[in-house]
């Protein structure tokens, strides 16, 4: 089903589009929690620490792929909003080119440099072997990630958010079953968890291809071309830099955390995944807003985009309230489900979640304002703001860790949310983004 976001009540359209995405994201994150729980309960905290460190380079991989997918969505959404069918067809060939080069290129890169990545992160010697083995196997699934995410970007840009969710939901269910089979029954150790992930990624890619074959076959028939690759990558820059810089910042911060010991490593990686599932509604609402703004920009309805932003903030009040209540009421229990009866790991993880929850309203504002500006066609300022936020986060982690120890590391992300939200709010209030809208013909 395609959704035309250029008419109708914005709040209803945004919910209609974002709720299926949210369902899929929750399933993905539940898989991450389940995967962590299996590793933590069955293989122990040392293996959990290895997988936790592997999450950082995986975050870099996902940041690049999701950033490009976001650029594809914005570019195609504008063409769809402007009813430019010929341009949409040309876009498809450029997507085929990106799948080939990005998927295969990243796969080779991380296969070759897996061990060196963890050496640079100062990971403890007794877990570096497991971490490198896990990452090498995961790297084999990168081409499947590219296929699923780039084809899903084409599908979602036309307003269909349900089909990608259905694909990823089945994939996640398969992943959970294979995880338990390979790790708990076959005792394949950390390699079993990685193999389960790659198989499920291949399934998601296969299902997206099958959908296109049945309902939009011309997508698969289009030959690769370079016509719009540059334009898509230009719109992807903010997403890549935002997500990639966040991953790179996490890379350095994880290196600091690794100096404190296995308990801190396990606590941080487990709590971070719990945080991820609680903030996922905000992430998906931001993605919906980006497509909404892109379609309305393509149709010349830039004033309508402001109402969409206001409605998103109304929804965000409910999201942040629920997330904060869950953390303060159930954080110890959630961490127990993930890591088992590791009291020190749970204590540190709960402390982190309580600190980060206080700035959830700022975190949500950051997602919404960034995606609003990106959907409107802004590139430079969201890029600048991302670099500002992550530079502040990384530098403050090094400084605060020196004077406050591990607590200082936990404070760096909440403080960076404050800086970033102030910067983005100033940009929106200034109205300068409106001048960019007019230049794109949206007046």
C-alpha positions in Angstrom: 0.0 0.0 0.0 1.3 3.5 -1.0 0.5 6.5 1.2 0.2 10.0 -0.3 1.4 12.3 2.5 0.6 15.5 0.7 -3.1 15.5 1.9 -5.1 14.5 4.9 -4.4 15.1 8.6 -0.6 15.0 9.3 -0.9 13.3 12.7 -2.9 10.5 11.2 -0.6 10.0 8.2 2.5 10.1 10.4 1.1 7.5 12.7 -0.2 5.3 9.8 3.3 5.3 8.3 5.4 5.1 11.4 3.6 2.4 13.4 4.4 -0.4 11.0 8.0 0.8 11.0 7.9 0.8 14.8 6.6 -2.7 15.0 9.5 -3.9 12.8 12.1 -2.0 14.7 10.8 -3.3 18.1 11.1 -6.9 16.7 14.6 -6.1 15.5 15.6 -4.8 18.9 13.9 -7.6 20.7 16.1 -9.9 18.6 19.1 -8.0 19.8 18.0 -8.3 23.4 17.3 -12.0 22.9 20.6 -12.5 21.2 22.4 -10.8 24.1 20.4 -12.8 26.6 21.4 -16.1 25.0 25.0 -15.2 24.9 25.0 -13.8 28.5 23.1 -16.7 30.1 24.7 -19.6 28.2 28.2 -18.4 27.2 28.9 -16.0 30.1 29.9 -12.4 30.6 33.3 -12.7 28.8 31.6 -13.8 25.5 29.0 -11.2 26.1 31.7 -8.6 26.4 33.2 -9.8 23.0 29.8 -9.6 21.3 29.2 -6.2 22.9 32.4 -4.8 21.4 31.4 -6.3 18.0 28.3 -4.1 18.2 30.5 -1.0 17.6 31.9 -1.9 14.1 28.4 -3.4 13.3 27.0 0.1 14.1 29.4 1.6 11.6 28.3 -0.8 8.9 24.6 -0.1 9.6 25.3 3.6 9.8 26.6 3.7 6.3 23.9 1.4 4.8 21.0 3.1 6.6 22.4 6.6 5.8 22.4 5.8 2.1 19.0 4.2 2.4 17.7 7.4 3.9 19.1 9.4 1.0 17.4 7.1 -1.4 14.1 7.5 0.4 14.3 11.3 0.4 15.3 11.5 -3.3 12.6 9.0 -4.5 10.0 10.6 -2.1 10.4 13.9 -3.8 10.1 12.4 -7.2 7.0 10.5 -6.1 5.5 13.6 -4.5 6.1 15.4 -7.9 4.6 12.4 -9.8 7.8 12.2 -11.9 7.6 8.5 -13.0 10.5 8.7 -15.5 12.8 10.0 -12.8 11.8 7.3 -10.4 12.7 4.6 -13.0 16.1 6.3 -13.5 16.6 6.2 -9.7 16.1 2.5 -9.6 19.2 1.8 -11.8 21.3 4.0 -9.5 20.1 2.0 -6.5 21.3 -1.2 -8.2 24.7 0.4 -8.6 24.8 1.3 -4.9 23.8 -2.2 -3.9 26.8 -3.7 -5.8 29.5 -1.3 -4.7 28.4 -0.6 -1.1 27.4 -4.2 -0.2 30.5 -5.9 -1.7 33.0 -3.2 -0.7 32.0 -3.1 3.0 32.0 -6.9 3.2 35.6 -7.1 1.9 36.8 -4.2 4.1 35.5 -5.6 7.4 36.6 -9.2 6.6 40.2 -8.0 6.1 40.4 -5.6 9.1 38.3 -7.4 11.7 41.1 -8.2 14.2 42.8 -4.8 13.7 39.6 -3.0 14.6 39.5 -4.6 18.0 43.3 -4.1 18.6 42.7 -0.4 18.0 39.7 -0.5 20.5 42.0 -1.9 23.2 39.8 -4.9 23.7 41.1 -7.3 26.4 43.3 -10.0 25.0 41.1 -12.9 26.4 38.1 -11.9 24.3 39.7 -10.5 21.1 39.6 -13.8 19.3 35.9 -14.3 19.9 35.1 -10.7 18.8 37.1 -11.0 15.6 35.5 -14.4 14.7 32.0 -13.0 15.3 32.7 -9.8 13.2 34.2 -11.8 10.2 31.1 -14.0 9.9 28.8 -11.0 10.3 30.6 -9.2 7.5 29.4 -11.9 5.1 25.9 -10.7 5.6 26.6 -7.1 4.5 25.6 -7.6 0.9 22.2 -8.9 2.1 21.9 -5.8 4.4 22.4 -3.6 1.4 19.9 -5.4 -0.8 17.2 -5.3 1.9 17.7 -1.7 3.1 18.1 -0.1 -0.4 15.1 -1.9 -1.9 13.1 -1.2 1.2 14.0 2.5 0.8 12.5 2.5 -2.6 9.3 0.8 -1.3 9.0 3.1 1.7 9.6 6.3 -0.4 6.3 5.6 -2.1 4.5 5.4 1.3 4.5 1.6 1.8 6.0 1.0 5.2 4.3 -2.3 5.9 6.0 -4.6 3.4 9.6 -3.9 4.7 8.3 -4.5 8.2 6.8 -7.8 7.3 10.1 -8.9 5.7 12.1 -7.9 8.7 9.6 -9.4 11.2 9.9 -12.8 9.6 13.7 -12.4 9.5 13.8 -11.6 13.2 11.7 -14.5 14.2 14.0 -16.8 12.1 17.0 -15.2 13.8 15.7 -15.9 17.3 15.0 -19.5 16.5 18.4 -20.1 14.8 20.2 -18.3 17.6 18.7 -20.6 20.2 19.3 -23.7 18.0 23.0 -22.9 17.1 24.1 -21.5 20.5 22.0 -23.4 23.1 21.6 -26.7 21.4 24.5 -27.1 19.0 26.9 -25.2 21.2 28.5 -23.4 18.3 29.6 -20.6 20.7 29.8 -17.0 19.4 30.1 -18.3 15.8 26.6 -19.8 16.0 25.1 -16.4 16.9 26.8 -14.8 14.0 25.7 -17.5 11.5 22.1 -17.2 12.6 22.3 -13.4 11.9 23.7 -13.8 8.4 21.0 -16.4 7.5 18.2 -14.2 8.7 19.7 -11.2 6.8 19.7 -13.3 3.6 16.1 -14.2 4.2 15.1 -10.5 4.6 16.9 -9.6 1.4 15.2 -12.6 -0.4 11.8 -11.6 0.7 12.2 -8.0 -0.4 13.3 -9.2 -3.8 10.3 -11.6 -4.0 7.9 -8.7 -3.2 9.4 -6.6 -6.0 9.3 -9.5 -8.4 5.5 -10.0 -7.7 4.3 -6.4 -7.5 7.0 -4.0 -8.9 9.0 -6.2 -11.3 10.5 -3.3 -13.3 12.6 -2.5 -10.3 14.5 -5.7 -10.7 14.6 -5.4 -14.5 16.4 -2.0 -14.4 20.1 -2.1 -15.3 22.6 -0.4 -13.0 23.4 3.2 -13.9 25.2 6.2 -12.3 22.8 9.0 -13.2 21.4 9.7 -9.8 24.1 8.0 -7.6 25.7 11.4 -6.8 22.4 13.1 -5.9 21.4 10.2 -3.7 24.8 10.2 -1.9 24.5 14.0 -1.5 21.2 13.5 0.3 22.8 10.6 2.2 25.7 12.6 3.6 23.9 13.9 6.6 22.5 10.4 7.5 25.9 8.8 6.9 27.8 11.4 8.9 25.2 11.5 11.6 25.0 7.7 12.1 28.6 7.1 11.1 30.0 9.8 13.3 27.9 8.4 16.1 29.3 5.0 15.5 32.9 6.4 15.3 32.3 8.3 18.5 31.0 5.1 20.1 34.2 3.4 18.7 36.4 5.7 20.8 34.1 5.7 23.8 34.0 1.9 23.8 37.8 2.0 23.9 37.7 4.0 27.1 35.1 1.7 28.6 37.3 -1.3 27.7 39.9 0.0 30.2 37.5 -0.4 33.1 36.9 -4.1 32.9 34.5 -6.9 31.8 31.7 -5.8 34.2 31.6 -2.3 32.8 31.8 -3.6 29.2 28.9 -6.0 29.7 26.8 -3.5 31.6 27.2 -0.8 29.0 26.6 -3.0 26.0 23.5 -4.6 27.6 22.0 -1.3 28.8 22.7 0.4 25.5 20.6 -2.2 23.7 17.7 -1.7 26.2 18.0 2.0 25.7 17.8 1.4 21.9 14.5 -0.4 22.1 13.0 2.3 24.3 14.1 5.1 21.9 13.1 3.3 18.8 9.7 4.9 18.6 11.4 8.3 18.3 13.8 7.1 15.6 10.9 5.7 13.5 8.8 8.9 14.1 11.8 10.9 12.8 12.1 8.6 9.7 8.4 9.1 9.0 8.7 12.9 9.4 11.6 12.9 6.9 9.6 11.1 4.2 6.6 13.2 5.0 8.6 16.4 4.6 10.2 15.1 1.4 6.9 14.3 -0.2 5.4 17.6 0.7 8.5 19.5 -0.5 8.1 17.6 -3.8 4.5 18.8 -4.0 5.4 22.4 -3.1 3.5 22.2 0.3 6.3 23.5 2.5 3.9 25.1 5.0 2.3 21.8 5.6 5.6 20.4 6.9 5.5 22.6 10.0 2.2 21.1 11.1 3.7 17.7 10.7 6.6 18.7 13.0 4.2 20.0 15.6 2.2 16.8 15.5 5.3 14.7 15.9 6.2 16.6 19.1 2.7 15.8 20.5 3.3 12.1 19.8 6.8 12.4 21.3 5.5 13.5 24.7 3.7 10.2 25.0 6.8 8.2 23.8 9.3 9.8 26.2 6.9 9.6 29.2 6.4 5.8 28.7 10.2 5.2 28.2 11.1 7.0 31.3 8.5 5.2 33.4 9.7 1.8 32.1 13.3 2.6 33.0 12.7 3.8 36.5 10.3 1.0 37.3 11.8 -2.0 35.6 15.5 -1.4 34.6 16.9 -4.0 37.2 14.5 -6.7 35.9 15.2 -5.9 32.3 19.0 -6.2 32.8 18.5 -9.4 34.8 16.7 -10.9 31.8 19.7 -10.0 29.6 22.7 -10.8 31.8 21.4 -13.2 34.4 22.4 -12.9 38.1 25.4 -10.7 37.6 24.7 -8.2 40.4 27.6 -5.7 39.6 26.8 -5.7 35.9 23.1 -5.0 36.7 24.0 -2.2 39.2 26.2 -0.4 36.6 23.6 -0.9 33.8 20.7 0.5 35.9 22.8 3.6 36.8 23.5 4.3 33.1 19.9 3.9 32.1 18.6 6.2 34.8 21.1 8.9 33.8 20.3 8.7 30.1 16.5 8.6 30.6 16.6 12.1 32.1 17.6 13.5 28.7 15.2 11.4 26.6 13.0 14.5 25.7 16.1 16.1 24.3 17.1 12.9 22.4 13.7 12.8 20.8 13.8 16.5 19.9 17.2 15.9 18.2 15.8 13.1 16.0 12.8 15.1 14.9 14.5 18.4 14.2 17.3 16.7 12.3 14.9 14.7 10.1 12.8 17.7 9.5 15.7 19.7 8.2 17.0 16.8 6.1 13.6 16.2 4.6 13.4 19.9 3.7 16.6 19.6 1.8 19.1 21.0 4.3 22.5 19.3 4.1 25.1 21.6 5.6 23.5 22.5 8.9 22.4 19.0 10.0 25.9 17.9 9.0 27.5 20.6 11.1 25.3 19.9 14.1 26.1 16.2 14.0 29.8 16.9 14.0 29.3 19.4 16.8 27.3 16.9 18.9 29.7 14.0 18.4 32.9 16.0 18.8 31.5 17.3 22.1 30.5 13.8 23.2 33.9 12.2 22.4 36.0 15.0 23.9 33.8 15.1 27.0 34.2 11.3 27.4 38.0 11.6 27.4 38.0 14.5 29.8 35.3 13.4 32.2 36.7 9.8 32.4 40.0 11.3 33.5 38.4 13.2 36.5 35.2 11.2 37.2 36.1 7.7 36.1 33.4 5.5 34.6 30.6 7.9 35.7 32.2 10.5 33.4 31.9 8.2 30.4 28.2 7.7 31.2 27.6 11.5 31.3 29.0 12.3 27.9 25.9 11.3 25.8 23.3 13.1 27.9 25.4 16.3 27.8 25.8 16.0 24.0 22.0 15.8 23.6 21.7 19.2 25.4 24.3 20.8 23.1 22.8 19.3 19.9 19.1 20.2 20.7 20.0 23.8 21.5 21.8 24.1 18.1 19.0 22.5 16.1 16.3 24.5 17.8 18.2 27.7 17.0 18.3 26.7 13.3 14.6 25.9 13.1 13.5 29.1 15.0 15.8 31.3 12.8 13.7 30.3 9.7 16.8 30.0 7.5 15.8 26.5 6.4 12.8 28.2 4.8 15.1 30.0 2.4 16.4 26.7 1.3 12.9 25.4 0.8 12.1 28.4 -1.5 15.3 27.7 -3.6 14.0 24.1 -4.2 10.9 25.5 -5.6 8.7 24.8 -2.6 7.0 28.2 -2.4 
